[in-house]
């Protein structure tokens, strides 16, 4: 099959998410104590998770549901009963600075991107979350020169698996679904969403198995380098 583009999820597909998230939360906790909150790590985590649940419940399906500045704003409100804008900003900045500093590409990403580019295919980042922070991640990872288009859920107005997250870049590149491969780590957001639109789907960095029907990827790879073979197939 001849493909014209590959859509890639960003978080936990091009780099490992968990270590970055932990580095960010640890640094935000340290900054909170510098500001006088006197929370041990366990108490801070409990407040953070409570704030995160509330924000996600209220803003489900939007880019803002992932906004760490909102999490820290709500954390402070839960803990103190009031808002402190400067503190929320400081915790959010501390989180993202540490998170981004921790980011490193998975093995094989650079070589795979080079091979896809040399084959004449477009590389598109299709990612949930707000645009500013996703652009900062792309810049830090050093892949800006390989990426032809970036689409975030903030600009699309809905999150994956919503079809607009896939149809928007298809429209911008004037491509048919049959011409595109979607690569991601989330069965729901990337595979189920891509399948619904008719993209060829590749599940990477996921232990989920025995998937059925609309949740079944066309390909499941454990090595990022294997994606190039799928695209060339």
PEMOSUL-V151816 format. One record per residue. N is the residue number from 1. RES is the residue in one small letter. PSI is psi in radians with two decimals (NA if undefined). Layout:
BEGIN
N RES PSI
N RES PSI
END
This chain:
BEGIN
1 x 2.40
2 x 2.12
3 x 2.69
4 x -0.28
5 x 2.71
6 x 2.16
7 x 2.25
8 x 2.31
9 x 2.79
10 x -1.08
11 x 2.16
12 x 0.18
13 x -0.76
14 x -0.34
15 x 2.78
16 x 2.21
17 x -0.77
18 x -0.80
19 x -0.61
20 x -0.77
21 x -0.74
22 x -0.69
23 x -0.71
24 x -0.80
25 x -0.69
26 x -0.75
27 x -0.65
28 x -0.70
29 x -0.77
30 x -0.70
31 x -0.65
32 x -0.72
33 x -0.59
34 x -0.55
35 x -0.01
36 x 0.31
37 x -0.36
38 x 0.89
39 x 2.27
40 x 2.97
41 x -0.68
42 x -0.74
43 x -0.68
44 x -0.77
45 x -0.70
46 x -0.75
47 x -0.70
48 x -0.80
49 x -0.63
50 x -0.79
51 x -0.76
52 x -0.77
53 x -0.74
54 x -0.79
55 x -0.78
56 x -0.66
57 x -0.71
58 x -0.50
59 x 0.41
60 x 2.37
61 x 0.03
62 x 2.81
63 x -0.57
64 x -0.30
65 x -0.28
66 x 0.04
67 x 1.96
68 x -0.55
69 x -0.65
70 x -0.70
71 x -0.80
72 x -0.60
73 x -0.80
74 x -0.67
75 x -0.81
76 x -0.69
77 x -0.74
78 x -0.75
79 x -0.62
80 x -0.28
81 x 0.10
82 x 3.05
83 x 2.59
84 x 1.65
85 x -0.79
86 x -0.71
87 x -0.72
88 x -0.71
89 x -0.75
90 x -0.70
91 x -0.72
92 x -0.75
93 x -0.71
94 x -0.74
95 x -0.93
96 x -0.58
97 x -0.80
98 x -0.70
99 x -0.91
100 x -0.65
101 x -0.51
102 x -0.26
103 x 2.31
104 x 2.44
105 x 2.58
106 x 2.66
107 x 2.38
108 x -0.17
109 x -0.86
110 x -0.83
111 x -0.67
112 x -0.75
113 x -0.72
114 x -0.77
115 x -0.71
116 x -0.76
117 x -0.73
118 x -0.46
119 x -0.06
120 x 0.27
121 x 2.57
122 x 2.54
123 x 2.17
124 x 2.31
125 x 2.14
126 x 1.81
127 x 2.41
128 x 2.62
129 x 3.08
130 x 2.65
131 x -0.80
132 x -0.85
133 x -0.58
134 x -0.63
135 x -0.66
136 x -0.69
137 x -0.80
138 x -0.73
139 x -0.80
140 x -0.69
141 x -0.24
142 x 0.43
143 x 0.09
144 x -0.74
145 x -0.30
146 x -0.26
147 x 2.25
148 x -0.41
149 x 2.49
150 x 2.25
151 x 2.16
152 x 2.81
153 x -0.40
154 x -0.79
155 x -0.47
156 x -0.44
157 x -0.13
158 x 2.78
159 x 2.70
160 x 2.40
161 x 0.27
162 x 2.41
163 x -0.50
164 x -0.47
165 x -0.33
166 x -0.67
167 x -0.50
168 x -0.94
169 x -0.55
170 x -0.78
171 x -0.74
172 x -0.54
173 x -0.05
174 x 0.92
175 x 2.71
176 x 2.67
177 x -0.61
178 x -0.21
179 x 0.08
180 x 2.45
181 x 2.37
182 x 2.16
183 x 2.24
184 x 3.00
185 x -0.23
186 x 2.13
187 x -0.74
188 x -0.97
189 x -0.83
190 x -0.81
191 x -0.94
192 x -0.74
193 x -0.77
194 x -0.72
195 x -0.70
196 x -0.50
197 x -0.31
198 x 0.31
199 x 2.72
200 x 2.18
201 x 2.50
202 x 2.12
203 x 2.18
204 x 2.56
205 x 0.78
206 x 2.42
207 x -0.04
208 x 2.36
209 x 3.02
210 x 0.76
211 x 2.60
212 x 2.78
213 x -2.24
214 x -0.22
215 x -0.02
216 x 2.10
217 x 2.74
218 x -0.53
219 x 2.56
220 x 2.01
221 x 2.58
222 x -0.35
223 x 2.19
224 x -0.62
225 x -0.40
226 x -0.26
227 x -0.62
228 x -0.65
229 x -0.63
230 x -0.78
231 x -0.61
232 x -0.19
233 x NA
END
